[in-house]
Amino acid sequence: MSVWLQIIDTVGAVLIFIGAAICLLGVIGMVRLPDVLSRSHAATKPQTLGMLLVLVGVAMRLRSGMDLATLALIGFFQLMTSPVASHLVARSAYRTGQIDHHDLLFDELDEQLTDENGPRRERTPTRAGTDEK
């Protein structure tokens, strides 16, 4: 085995270790953070970065064409599904009233859901971009 292959294997192992450590920090954040929005952030950002680092590390160790294509697909779907799922969880928590509105700096969604009479309801924009009444 050449020296370069040993260096690439070592770098791959280090990337796998760093990615696993970042995933572990994300899991600790999910357990320790107080509210849904913070937990949603901890479930998405570190997990995605950690997973991508692990995939790059595994790709450096395997070096096969079919394996690299499979790892690229896994990374692509991780980037597509994880943020969307986190957004949907946060949005459903907001709509069910599990968010403390006093902790939010900006609450742009409340303006869209508040009726002039007070209760929240779903609004659908018209073609012109204004709300139907």
C-alpha positions as CSV (number, residue, x, y, z in Angstrom):
1,M,0.0,0.0,0.0
2,S,1.4,3.4,-0.9
3,V,1.9,6.2,1.5
4,W,-0.8,8.3,-0.2
5,L,-3.4,5.6,0.3
6,Q,-2.5,5.4,4.0
7,I,-2.8,9.2,4.3
8,I,-6.2,9.1,2.6
9,D,-7.4,6.3,4.9
10,T,-6.2,8.3,7.9
11,V,-8.0,11.4,6.8
12,G,-11.1,9.4,6.1
13,A,-11.0,7.9,9.6
14,V,-10.5,11.4,11.1
15,L,-13.5,12.7,9.2
16,I,-15.7,9.8,10.3
17,F,-14.7,10.5,13.9
18,I,-15.3,14.2,13.7
19,G,-18.7,13.6,11.9
20,A,-19.7,11.1,14.7
21,A,-18.7,13.6,17.4
22,I,-20.8,16.4,15.7
23,C,-23.8,14.0,15.5
24,L,-23.3,13.2,19.2
25,L,-23.4,16.9,20.0
26,G,-26.6,17.2,18.0
27,V,-28.2,14.4,20.0
28,I,-27.1,16.0,23.3
29,G,-28.6,19.3,22.1
30,M,-31.9,17.5,21.3
31,V,-32.0,16.1,24.8
32,R,-30.8,19.2,26.7
33,L,-32.5,22.1,24.9
34,P,-35.7,23.5,26.3
35,D,-38.2,24.1,23.5
36,V,-39.3,22.7,20.2
37,L,-37.5,25.3,18.0
38,S,-34.2,24.8,19.7
39,R,-34.5,21.0,19.5
40,S,-35.5,21.3,15.8
41,H,-32.3,23.3,15.2
42,A,-30.2,20.7,17.0
43,A,-31.9,17.9,15.1
44,T,-31.1,19.4,11.7
45,K,-27.9,21.4,11.6
46,P,-25.3,19.3,13.4
47,Q,-26.9,16.0,12.2
48,T,-26.7,17.0,8.6
49,L,-23.1,18.3,8.9
50,G,-22.1,15.2,10.9
51,M,-23.7,12.8,8.4
52,L,-22.0,14.5,5.5
53,L,-18.6,14.3,7.2
54,V,-19.2,10.6,7.9
55,L,-20.1,10.0,4.3
56,V,-17.0,11.9,3.0
57,G,-14.9,9.8,5.4
58,V,-16.4,6.6,4.3
59,A,-16.0,7.6,0.6
60,M,-12.3,8.2,1.2
61,R,-12.0,4.8,2.7
62,L,-14.0,2.8,0.1
63,R,-13.0,4.5,-3.2
64,S,-15.3,2.3,-5.3
65,G,-17.4,3.9,-8.1
66,M,-20.7,2.2,-7.0
67,D,-20.0,3.0,-3.4
68,L,-19.3,6.6,-4.1
69,A,-22.6,6.9,-6.1
70,T,-24.5,5.4,-3.3
71,L,-22.9,7.7,-0.8
72,A,-23.7,10.7,-3.0
73,L,-27.3,9.7,-3.1
74,I,-27.4,9.3,0.6
75,G,-25.9,12.8,1.1
76,F,-28.3,14.3,-1.4
77,F,-31.4,12.9,0.2
78,Q,-30.1,13.8,3.7
79,L,-29.7,17.4,2.5
80,M,-33.2,17.4,0.9
81,T,-35.3,15.7,3.7
82,S,-33.8,16.8,7.0
83,P,-34.4,20.5,6.8
84,V,-37.8,20.1,5.3
85,A,-38.9,17.7,8.1
86,S,-37.5,20.0,10.7
87,H,-39.4,22.9,9.2
88,L,-42.6,21.0,9.2
89,V,-42.2,20.0,12.9
90,A,-41.5,23.6,13.9
91,R,-44.4,24.9,11.9
92,S,-46.8,22.3,13.4
93,A,-45.6,23.1,16.9
94,Y,-46.2,26.8,16.2
95,R,-49.7,26.1,14.9
96,T,-50.6,23.9,17.9
97,G,-49.5,26.5,20.4
98,Q,-46.4,24.8,21.7
99,I,-44.2,27.8,21.0
100,D,-43.7,30.6,23.6
101,H,-44.3,33.7,21.5
102,H,-42.6,36.0,24.1
103,D,-39.2,34.4,23.3
104,L,-39.5,35.1,19.6
105,L,-37.7,38.2,18.3
106,F,-39.8,38.4,15.1
107,D,-43.1,36.6,14.6
108,E,-44.0,37.1,11.0
109,L,-46.2,34.1,10.9
110,D,-48.5,35.5,13.5
111,E,-49.3,38.5,11.3
112,Q,-50.3,36.1,8.5
113,L,-52.5,33.9,10.6
114,T,-54.3,36.6,12.7
115,D,-57.7,37.7,11.6
116,E,-58.9,41.3,12.2
117,N,-61.3,39.9,14.8
118,G,-58.5,38.2,16.7
119,P,-58.7,34.4,16.3
120,R,-56.1,32.7,14.1
121,R,-57.2,30.9,11.0
122,E,-55.6,29.7,7.8
123,R,-55.6,32.2,5.0
124,T,-55.0,31.4,1.4
125,P,-53.5,34.2,-0.8
126,T,-55.3,35.1,-4.0
127,R,-53.6,35.5,-7.3
128,A,-53.0,39.2,-6.7
129,G,-51.2,38.3,-3.4
130,T,-53.9,39.8,-1.1
131,D,-55.9,37.8,1.4
132,E,-59.5,37.0,0.8
133,K,-62.0,38.3,3.3
